[in-house]
Amino acid sequence: MKAAQLTGIRKLEILDVPDPTINNNDDVLIRMNSVGICGSDVHYYVHGAIGNRIVEYPFTIGHEGAGTIEAVGTAVANLKVGDRIAIDPAITCGKCDQCLAGRENTCRNLSFAGCPDESPGILSEYIVLPERCCLPISDDTTLDQAVFSEPLSIGVYAVKNSIALEGKDMIIQGAGPIGLSVLMAAKEHNPNLIAITDRIIPRLDIASDAGADWVGNIDDINVIEEFAKVAPRGADVVFECCGQHDALDDALELLKPGGKLVIVGIPEGNRISLDLNTFRHKELTVYCVRRQNKCVEKALELMAKDPGSIDRFVTHRFSLSEAKKGFDLVDSYEDGVVKAMINL
């Protein structure tokens, strides 16, 4: 079968690899239909690592996906051949202290698809996963929409672990797939104000269409001054979804005393710095989001209310043979790209 494999820095090749096989009774064989290009995938493509996760080449990339069941193991009870499914890329052990405490996203033995030293990615014609990683989708949900359940689940988790949003003022830094996912999840909790910033105008247009109350182009305005006009007391919570250090600096100024900074984005480096004077005087709280924890199903439920609302986020589509072109597009932020999809 064919798979998209990283073979060096900024090198992505479509190579022949062995067909996967069902080895465990609870495994399922999946024919992949759609795979999204995530910002973390691009980190591995451009830098060859995220933190201490270093790519050993060649390596199959990708973790956002949807497909069709081709075969099932003897113990599979809730899936059958032909079912269309969304994928939860986190394979957890269910036995460690973290899993038993309900923190499966920090499982001691986590094997995450497309993460070096853990599990190969899913940007290939066929993959095998445990049944528990496969969530059936409704007839009204397309496979491209189902792919977006993975980033949306991160938005759901980030909102869940922020504050009670009803009646509160919030701002999202970055209108990419994760920022828009936070926006979509936050709307369910009736905040007073949802603001969002970016430097890509088409992304801000999409954010407005998706329900943002206020959008700001960071290249054209002083965000701190302009946001103060709509939220004079400051934000109750800032969701940092762009992985940029300047955004963290702005976040401390945007927050009101007692506010909360939720870091969702992945920066290029392993260290950040915060103005401790502002941080201490405002008595701020910072919370780092680690992917998502059992929120893919909740994301699918949210999508089911209006599946078509996801379509605006998928701005570009590529074939498997064009995968490198898609990665280069996402890396360069060109052509107003939000979510680029590989359709196999």
C-alpha positions in Angstrom: 0.0 0.0 0.0 1.0 3.7 -0.3 1.8 5.9 2.7 3.0 9.5 3.1 6.3 9.3 5.0 8.7 11.9 6.3 12.1 11.2 4.9 14.0 14.3 6.1 13.5 17.9 7.0 10.8 19.2 4.6 10.9 15.9 2.7 7.6 14.0 2.3 7.4 11.1 0.0 4.7 8.7 -1.1 6.2 5.2 -0.5 5.2 1.6 -0.7 4.9 0.1 2.8 3.7 -3.3 4.0 -0.1 -3.7 4.4 -1.2 -3.6 8.0 -2.6 -6.7 9.6 -5.1 -7.4 12.4 -3.0 -8.8 15.3 -5.4 -8.4 18.2 -9.0 -9.6 18.7 -10.2 -6.0 19.2 -8.4 -4.6 16.2 -10.1 -3.2 13.1 -8.7 -2.6 9.6 -9.6 0.8 8.2 -9.5 2.0 4.6 -8.6 5.7 5.0 -10.7 8.2 3.1 -9.7 11.6 4.5 -6.8 12.8 6.6 -6.3 16.4 7.9 -3.0 18.2 8.0 -2.5 19.4 11.6 -0.1 22.1 12.8 1.7 19.5 14.8 2.2 17.4 11.7 3.8 20.5 10.1 6.1 20.9 13.1 7.5 17.4 12.4 7.7 18.1 8.7 9.6 21.4 9.2 11.6 20.8 12.3 11.8 17.0 12.7 10.7 17.2 16.3 8.3 18.6 18.9 10.0 18.7 22.3 11.7 15.4 23.0 9.6 13.6 20.2 12.2 13.3 17.5 11.4 11.8 14.1 13.4 8.8 13.0 13.1 8.6 9.2 11.2 7.3 7.4 8.1 8.0 9.4 4.4 7.9 8.4 2.7 11.2 9.5 -0.8 12.2 10.3 -3.4 11.7 13.1 -6.6 13.4 12.0 -8.7 11.0 10.0 -11.8 9.2 9.0 -12.3 6.0 7.0 -14.3 2.9 6.4 -14.1 -0.4 8.2 -12.7 -3.2 6.0 -12.3 -6.0 8.5 -12.7 -6.6 12.2 -11.1 -8.8 14.9 -13.0 -11.6 16.5 -13.8 -9.6 19.7 -15.0 -6.5 18.0 -18.6 -6.0 19.1 -19.8 -2.6 18.0 -18.4 -2.1 14.5 -18.9 -4.0 11.3 -17.5 -4.0 7.8 -18.7 -0.9 5.9 -19.1 1.3 8.9 -17.8 4.9 8.4 -15.8 6.1 11.4 -14.0 9.0 12.9 -10.6 8.3 14.5 -9.5 9.0 18.0 -5.7 8.8 17.5 -4.9 8.2 21.2 -4.3 4.5 22.1 -4.3 4.4 25.9 -3.5 1.5 28.3 -6.5 1.9 30.6 -4.4 0.6 33.5 -1.9 3.2 34.7 -2.5 5.8 37.5 -3.4 8.5 34.9 -6.0 6.4 33.1 -7.5 5.2 36.4 -7.7 8.8 37.5 -9.6 9.8 34.3 -6.6 11.4 32.7 -6.2 9.3 29.6 -4.6 12.2 27.7 -1.6 11.9 30.0 -1.6 8.0 30.0 1.9 6.8 31.1 1.8 4.3 28.2 0.1 6.5 25.6 0.6 5.6 22.0 -0.5 8.4 19.8 -0.9 8.0 16.0 1.7 10.0 14.1 3.8 10.7 17.2 7.5 9.6 17.0 8.5 7.0 19.5 4.8 6.1 19.9 2.8 5.0 16.8 3.0 5.5 13.1 0.6 8.0 11.5 -2.5 7.4 9.5 -1.7 9.1 6.2 -1.8 5.9 4.4 -4.2 3.8 2.4 -5.0 1.4 5.3 -4.4 1.4 9.0 -5.2 -0.9 12.0 -6.4 0.5 15.3 -8.2 -0.9 18.4 -12.0 -0.7 18.2 -12.1 1.8 21.0 -10.3 4.4 18.8 -13.1 4.2 16.1 -16.3 6.2 16.5 -19.2 5.6 14.0 -20.5 8.7 12.3 -24.1 9.5 11.3 -25.3 9.3 7.7 -25.6 13.1 7.7 -21.8 13.5 8.4 -19.3 13.4 5.6 -15.9 11.9 6.1 -14.2 15.3 5.7 -16.4 16.6 8.5 -15.6 13.6 10.6 -11.9 14.4 10.3 -12.5 17.7 12.0 -13.9 16.0 15.1 -10.2 15.5 16.2 -9.2 19.2 16.3 -12.8 20.1 17.5 -12.3 17.7 20.4 -9.3 19.7 21.5 -11.5 22.8 21.4 -14.1 21.1 23.5 -11.5 20.0 26.0 -9.9 23.4 26.2 -13.3 25.1 26.9 -14.2 22.4 29.4 -11.0 23.1 31.4 -11.1 26.9 31.3 -13.8 28.6 33.3 -17.6 28.7 33.4 -18.0 30.9 30.3 -21.7 31.9 30.6 -21.8 35.7 30.7 -18.0 36.0 30.5 -15.7 37.8 28.0 -13.2 35.7 26.2 -10.6 36.1 23.4 -9.0 33.5 21.2 -5.6 34.2 19.8 -5.4 32.5 16.4 -8.2 31.7 13.9 -6.7 28.4 12.6 -8.4 25.0 13.1 -7.8 24.9 16.8 -8.9 28.5 17.4 -12.1 28.0 15.4 -12.7 24.8 17.3 -12.5 26.7 20.6 -14.9 29.2 19.1 -17.4 26.5 18.1 -17.2 24.8 21.5 -17.4 28.1 23.5 -20.6 29.1 21.7 -22.4 26.3 23.5 -21.7 27.9 26.9 -23.2 31.4 26.2 -20.3 33.7 26.9 -21.0 37.5 26.8 -18.3 38.1 24.2 -16.2 35.9 21.9 -13.3 37.8 20.3 -10.7 36.3 18.1 -7.5 37.6 16.5 -5.3 36.5 13.6 -3.3 38.1 10.8 -4.9 36.2 7.9 -8.0 38.1 6.7 -9.9 35.0 5.2 -9.5 33.2 8.6 -11.1 36.2 10.4 -13.9 36.3 7.8 -14.6 32.6 8.6 -14.5 33.3 12.3 -17.1 36.0 11.9 -19.3 33.7 9.9 -18.8 31.0 12.6 -20.2 33.4 15.3 -17.3 35.5 16.7 -18.6 38.8 18.1 -15.4 40.7 17.5 -12.4 40.0 15.3 -9.1 41.8 15.1 -6.2 41.7 12.6 -3.1 41.9 14.7 -1.2 43.5 11.8 -3.6 46.4 11.4 -4.6 47.3 15.0 -3.3 47.5 18.5 -5.2 44.5 19.8 -4.9 45.5 23.5 -6.3 49.0 22.9 -9.1 47.9 20.5 -10.2 45.0 22.7 -10.4 47.3 25.6 -13.1 49.2 23.7 -15.4 46.2 23.7 -14.3 44.7 27.0 -13.1 47.6 29.2 -12.4 45.4 32.3 -10.4 42.9 30.3 -10.9 39.2 29.3 -12.0 36.6 31.8 -10.1 34.0 29.8 -7.6 34.0 26.9 -7.2 30.9 24.7 -3.7 31.0 23.1 -4.1 28.9 20.0 -1.3 30.1 17.7 1.9 29.0 19.4 3.5 32.5 19.2 5.4 34.0 22.1 4.1 37.5 21.3 0.6 36.2 21.8 1.5 35.2 25.4 2.8 38.6 26.1 -0.4 40.2 24.8 -2.5 37.7 26.8 -1.2 39.0 30.1 -2.3 42.5 29.1 -5.6 41.4 27.8 -6.6 39.5 30.9 -8.4 41.1 33.8 -7.1 40.5 37.4 -7.9 37.0 38.4 -8.2 35.9 34.7 -7.1 32.6 33.2 -4.7 32.0 30.3 -5.3 28.7 28.5 -2.4 27.6 26.4 -3.5 25.4 23.5 -1.0 26.2 20.8 2.4 24.5 20.4 5.3 26.9 20.2 8.4 26.2 18.1 10.8 26.2 21.1 10.6 24.3 24.4 10.7 27.3 26.7 8.5 30.4 27.1 8.8 33.4 29.4 6.1 35.5 31.1 6.2 38.9 32.6 6.1 37.8 36.3 5.3 41.3 37.5 2.1 41.4 35.5 1.4 37.8 36.2 1.7 38.3 39.9 0.0 41.6 40.3 -3.1 40.4 38.3 -3.0 37.0 40.2 -3.4 35.2 36.9 -3.8 31.4 36.3 -2.2 29.5 33.5 -3.5 26.2 32.2 -1.8 24.1 29.5 -4.0 21.8 27.4 -2.6 18.4 26.5 -4.5 17.3 23.4 -8.0 16.1 24.5 -9.4 13.7 27.0 -12.4 11.6 25.9 -13.9 14.5 23.9 -14.1 13.1 20.4 -17.5 11.7 21.0 -18.6 15.1 22.4 -17.2 16.8 19.4 -19.2 14.5 17.1 -22.3 15.3 19.0 -21.6 19.0 18.6 -21.1 18.6 14.9 -24.3 16.6 14.5 -26.3 19.7 15.4 -25.2 21.3 12.2 -22.7 19.1 10.2 -22.6 21.7 7.4 -21.0 24.3 9.8 -17.7 22.4 9.5 -17.5 22.7 5.8 -16.4 26.4 6.0 -13.3 25.3 7.9 -12.1 22.9 5.1 -10.5 25.3 2.7 -8.2 23.1 0.6 -8.2 19.5 -0.6 -5.3 17.4 -2.0 -4.8 13.9 -3.3 -2.3 11.6 -1.6 0.2 12.2 -4.3 -0.1 16.0 -3.6 0.4 15.6 0.1 3.7 17.5 0.1 2.0 20.4 -1.6 -0.6 20.5 1.1 2.1 20.5 3.9 3.9 23.3 2.2 0.7 25.3 1.9 -0.2 24.9 5.6 3.4 25.7 6.6 3.4 29.0 4.6 -0.2 30.0 5.7 -0.9 30.9 2.1 -4.2 31.3 0.2 -6.2 31.8 3.5 -5.7 28.1 4.4 -7.6 26.9 7.5 -7.8 23.1 7.2 -6.2 21.3 4.4 -7.5 17.8 3.7 -5.8 14.8 2.0 -8.5 12.7 0.2 -7.2 9.2 -0.5 
